[in-house]
Amino acid sequence: MSNSKSDEALIHELNLRLLHLLSVIADKNGVPVYEEEEISRAISGYYSDLFESGCVDGQPKIVEALQPCISDAQNERLIVMPHANEIKEATFAINADKVLGPDGVSAIFFQSNWRSSGQRW
């Protein structure tokens, strides 16, 4: 038996022992349950409810909590298209051997082909 399988078996056995040790547990309504099957159902239901995604509309609270932190004038400056020389400077500032971009192309491609690729900027 591999190590991970033996670990799984041990965890499973410990969980079973723990289940047999429990003589009473409260269900989600706070009602005590005593039977092994009811205890198992209460535990299973607890974790199902815990990890189940429900329809909770928290958007109004989120929007209410968010406050603007920049002015309209600042926003206008932030969304303006950069100048061609800014794009070139940024492109050549990237280490050519670093990770590929989201398009799967590395910076060295654009740096070595700047004459053709940089023309569109």
VENQUIFEN-V8274 format. One record per pair of residues at least 24 apart in sequence whose ideal C-beta (glycine too) atoms are under 10 Angstrom apart, sorted by the first residue. I is the first residue (numbers start at 1). J is the second residue. Records with the same first field share a line. If there is no record, write none. Layout:
I: J / J
This chain:
15: 43
18: 43
19: 43
81: 121
82: 121
83: 121
84: 118 / 119 / 120 / 121
85: 121
86: 121
87: 118 / 120 / 121
88: 114 / 118 / 121
91: 117 / 118 / 121
92: 118
